[in-house]
Amino acid sequence: MAYDPSLTQSAAIIIALSAAFLWGVWPIILKYIGHTPVEYFYFVIYTTSLIFIWIAGFALDGSALIGNMSEVAAIAPIKVAASFGTGVFYVAASMLSMNVMQAIGLALSQPIISSINVLLGTAISFLIGGVPQNMTIGRIVLACAFLVAAVFLTSLASRARRPASRDEASHGKGEVTPRILILTFFGALGGVFYSTGVAFSLKSTTQPVGLSVMPFLCLLISGAWIGAMIICGSLMTRKKTWGMVKLVKPKLYAMITAASVVHYSGNILHAFATRALSAGVSWPLGVTSGLWTQVWGLAYGEFKNASHKAYLYLSAGVACYLLGSAVIAHII
């Protein structure tokens, strides 16, 4: 039998918030990859993620890992196919998101991405995944309102930062052009694809027919890996950058591997939380990862020499992130 711990709602909420912390931490690797092409970064990170998730899957579920996939495939094959397909679309969108983060910085890109994830991701999760009996729609809407407010406030904080230097402007850092805005929208759909796959294919308290946690994630990462190999392999062949394999230092390989473990440890925690809460509740909690990304943006100087107004907006945004979490966690 697949590993399926019984979680109380309080424990599941804590686990979902822990997943959000891990999701907010891993993008800091962008500060260290330098001029490494995004396609090569994804080539490495999804290969290491594939290995990590399948090892974790067999460690937790044993033979039940494949058994659960076969069982669900016999009852609802569309759920198995959707898990795999979600991974393919997810990686394509997230590659766009990564390009945006490199272009305009974490503190500026994350508010835009998070707003789309809050609105579309939560709406789709609610419609497909449902809401548990002890959670009201009104409470979820109120929590999302705080999260959306947090997104807009942190966006205002980013706009109120000091003007970009001449060097930053030449690299597009801090500048949101119409093209970047369009890429940001499509890049943000990575989270929406993921939340849709979780809501539809993962067995949960409101979704009686579906995959267990590790079988779902193994199918998801397999689809994501194949998508990454096709997209990244094509780009690297066209740009003739396969030589990067020999040039990238072992330390960077280690850092990318660590980022993949952190990222997908978050996915594992979030999926187990969803199993107990439903996607409609766990997804808004996961969106609070934007709070931690803002914290890292501060730690790495993206708000250095910013005005008092920028810090005021940022403080209000952080407060709204916390209030949104507290509302959906029944703390207030």
C-alpha positions in Angstrom: 0.0 0.0 0.0 1.3 3.5 -0.9 2.5 5.6 2.0 -0.5 7.6 3.2 -0.1 9.2 6.7 -3.3 10.4 8.5 -2.9 14.1 9.1 -5.0 16.5 11.2 -6.0 19.7 9.5 -3.6 21.7 11.7 -0.7 19.4 10.9 -1.5 19.6 7.2 -1.6 23.4 7.3 1.8 23.5 9.0 3.2 21.1 6.3 1.7 23.2 3.5 3.4 26.3 4.9 6.6 24.4 5.2 6.3 23.5 1.5 5.8 27.2 0.8 9.0 28.0 2.6 10.9 25.5 0.5 9.4 26.8 -2.7 10.4 30.3 -1.8 13.9 29.4 -1.0 15.1 27.4 -4.0 15.0 30.3 -6.6 17.9 31.9 -4.8 20.1 29.6 -6.9 19.5 32.1 -9.7 22.0 34.4 -7.9 24.7 31.9 -8.5 24.2 30.4 -11.9 25.8 33.5 -13.6 25.6 33.3 -17.4 24.6 29.7 -17.4 21.9 29.3 -20.1 18.4 28.7 -18.6 18.0 25.7 -20.9 21.1 24.1 -19.4 20.1 24.9 -15.9 16.7 23.1 -16.5 18.4 20.2 -18.2 20.4 19.6 -15.0 17.7 20.4 -12.4 15.0 18.2 -13.9 17.4 15.3 -14.4 18.4 15.5 -10.7 14.7 16.0 -9.7 13.7 13.0 -11.6 16.2 10.8 -9.8 15.3 12.3 -6.4 11.6 11.8 -6.8 11.7 8.2 -8.0 14.2 7.3 -5.3 11.9 8.9 -2.7 8.9 7.2 -4.3 10.3 3.7 -4.0 11.7 4.4 -0.5 8.2 5.5 0.7 5.9 3.2 -1.3 8.0 0.2 -2.4 6.2 -1.9 -5.0 3.0 0.0 -4.3 4.4 2.9 -6.3 3.8 1.1 -9.6 0.8 -0.8 -8.2 -1.1 2.4 -7.4 -0.4 3.8 -10.9 -1.7 0.6 -12.5 -4.8 0.5 -10.2 -5.8 4.1 -11.0 -5.0 3.6 -14.7 -7.6 0.8 -14.8 -10.3 2.9 -13.1 -9.6 6.4 -14.4 -6.8 6.5 -17.0 -7.4 10.2 -17.7 -6.0 11.0 -14.2 -2.8 9.1 -14.9 -2.4 10.8 -18.3 -3.2 14.2 -16.8 -0.5 13.8 -14.2 2.1 13.1 -16.9 0.8 15.9 -19.2 0.7 18.4 -16.4 4.5 17.9 -16.0 5.2 18.6 -19.7 3.2 21.9 -19.7 4.5 22.9 -16.3 8.1 22.8 -17.3 7.5 24.8 -20.5 5.8 27.6 -18.5 8.3 27.5 -15.7 11.2 28.0 -18.1 9.6 31.2 -19.2 9.2 32.2 -15.6 12.9 31.5 -15.0 13.8 33.8 -17.9 11.7 36.5 -16.4 13.3 36.1 -12.9 16.7 36.4 -14.5 15.7 39.5 -16.5 14.0 41.6 -13.8 15.0 40.1 -10.5 13.2 38.1 -7.9 11.5 40.9 -6.0 10.0 42.4 -9.1 8.9 39.2 -10.9 7.5 37.3 -8.0 4.6 39.7 -7.3 3.4 39.4 -10.9 3.7 35.7 -11.0 2.1 35.2 -7.6 -1.0 37.3 -8.5 -1.7 35.0 -11.4 -1.1 32.0 -9.3 -3.4 33.2 -6.6 -6.3 34.1 -8.8 -6.2 31.4 -11.5 -4.6 28.6 -9.4 -7.0 29.0 -6.5 -10.1 29.3 -8.7 -9.3 26.2 -10.7 -8.3 24.2 -7.6 -11.6 25.2 -6.0 -13.7 24.2 -9.1 -12.0 20.9 -9.7 -10.8 19.9 -6.2 -13.6 21.1 -4.1 -13.6 22.3 -0.5 -13.6 20.2 2.7 -16.6 20.2 4.9 -15.0 22.2 7.8 -13.7 25.0 5.4 -16.1 27.7 4.1 -15.8 29.3 0.7 -16.0 32.7 2.4 -12.9 32.0 4.4 -10.9 30.9 1.3 -12.1 34.0 -0.6 -11.0 36.2 2.4 -7.6 34.5 2.5 -7.2 35.0 -1.2 -8.1 38.7 -0.9 -5.3 39.2 1.6 -2.9 37.3 -0.6 -3.9 39.4 -3.7 -3.4 42.5 -1.6 0.0 41.2 -0.6 0.9 40.7 -4.2 -0.1 44.3 -5.2 1.6 45.8 -2.2 4.9 44.0 -2.8 4.5 45.0 -6.5 4.2 48.7 -5.4 7.2 48.2 -3.2 9.2 46.9 -6.1 8.2 49.9 -8.2 9.2 52.3 -5.4 12.7 50.9 -5.3 15.6 53.1 -6.4 15.8 53.6 -10.1 17.9 50.9 -11.9 21.5 51.8 -12.6 22.8 52.2 -16.1 24.4 48.7 -15.9 21.2 47.1 -14.7 19.1 48.9 -17.3 21.4 47.5 -20.0 20.6 44.0 -18.9 16.9 44.7 -18.4 17.1 44.3 -14.6 14.2 46.0 -12.9 12.5 47.0 -16.2 9.1 45.6 -17.0 8.5 45.9 -20.8 5.3 44.7 -22.6 7.2 41.7 -23.8 8.4 40.8 -20.3 4.8 41.2 -19.0 3.5 38.8 -21.7 6.3 36.3 -20.9 5.5 36.7 -17.2 1.9 35.8 -17.7 2.6 32.7 -19.7 5.4 31.8 -17.3 3.1 32.1 -14.3 0.8 29.4 -15.9 3.4 26.9 -14.7 1.9 27.1 -11.2 -1.6 27.1 -12.6 -0.9 23.9 -14.5 0.6 22.3 -11.4 -2.4 23.3 -9.2 -4.8 21.9 -11.8 -2.9 18.6 -12.0 -2.9 18.3 -8.2 -6.7 19.2 -8.0 -7.6 16.7 -10.7 -5.3 13.7 -10.4 -4.3 13.5 -6.7 -6.5 11.6 -4.3 -7.6 13.9 -1.5 -10.3 14.4 1.1 -12.6 15.9 -1.7 -11.3 13.8 -4.6 -11.9 10.1 -3.7 -10.6 8.7 -7.0 -7.0 9.6 -7.7 -3.4 8.8 -7.4 -1.5 8.6 -4.1 1.1 11.3 -3.4 4.3 9.6 -4.7 2.8 7.9 -7.7 1.4 11.3 -8.7 4.7 13.1 -8.3 6.6 10.4 -10.1 4.3 10.7 -13.1 4.5 14.5 -12.9 8.3 14.7 -12.8 8.6 12.1 -15.6 6.4 14.4 -17.8 8.4 17.4 -16.7 11.7 15.7 -17.4 10.7 14.6 -20.9 9.4 18.1 -21.6 12.7 19.6 -20.3 14.8 17.2 -22.4 12.8 18.0 -25.6 12.8 21.8 -25.1 16.3 22.2 -23.6 17.9 19.7 -26.0 16.4 21.5 -29.0 17.6 24.9 -27.7 21.1 23.7 -26.8 21.4 22.0 -30.2 20.3 25.2 -32.0 22.5 27.4 -29.9 25.4 24.9 -30.0 25.8 25.1 -26.2 26.3 21.4 -25.4 29.9 22.3 -24.6 28.6 23.7 -21.3 28.6 20.2 -19.9 32.4 20.4 -19.7 32.6 24.0 -18.6 30.2 24.1 -15.7 32.0 23.7 -12.4 31.2 20.7 -10.0 30.2 23.3 -7.3 27.4 24.6 -9.6 26.2 21.1 -10.3 26.0 20.5 -6.5 24.1 23.7 -6.0 21.6 22.9 -8.8 21.1 19.4 -7.3 20.5 21.0 -3.9 18.0 23.3 -5.4 16.1 20.4 -7.0 16.0 18.5 -3.7 14.7 21.6 -1.9 12.1 22.3 -4.6 10.7 18.8 -4.9 10.8 18.2 -1.1 8.4 21.2 -1.1 6.3 19.4 -3.7 6.2 16.2 -1.6 5.1 18.1 1.5 2.5 20.1 -0.4 1.0 17.0 -2.0 0.7 15.3 1.4 -0.9 18.4 2.8 -3.3 18.5 -0.2 -4.3 14.9 0.5 -5.7 16.1 3.9 -6.9 19.6 3.0 -7.9 19.6 -0.7 -6.3 21.6 -3.4 -8.6 24.5 -2.9 -7.1 25.1 0.6 -3.5 23.9 0.1 -2.8 26.0 -3.0 -3.4 29.4 -1.4 -1.1 28.3 1.5 1.5 27.3 -1.1 1.3 30.8 -2.7 2.8 32.3 0.5 6.1 31.1 -1.0 6.1 34.6 -2.4 6.7 35.9 1.1 10.0 34.0 1.4 11.1 35.0 -2.1 10.6 38.6 -1.0 12.7 37.9 2.1 15.5 36.5 -0.1 15.2 39.5 -2.4 15.8 41.8 0.6 18.7 39.6 1.9 20.5 39.8 -1.5 20.2 43.6 -1.9 17.3 44.0 -4.4 16.0 46.7 -2.1 19.3 48.2 -1.2 19.0 52.0 -0.8 15.3 51.8 -1.4 13.0 54.6 -0.2 11.1 54.5 3.1 7.9 54.3 0.9 9.2 51.0 -0.7 9.8 49.5 2.7 6.4 50.6 3.9 4.7 48.9 1.0 6.8 45.8 1.5 6.0 45.6 5.2 2.3 45.9 4.5 2.6 43.2 1.8 4.3 40.9 4.3 1.6 41.6 6.8 -1.1 40.6 4.2 0.8 37.4 3.4 0.7 36.5 7.1 -3.0 37.5 7.5 -4.0 35.4 4.5 -2.2 32.4 6.0 -3.8 33.0 9.4 -7.3 33.2 7.9 -7.1 30.0 5.9 -5.4 28.3 8.9 -8.3 29.3 11.2 -5.9 31.2 13.5 -8.1 34.3 13.1 
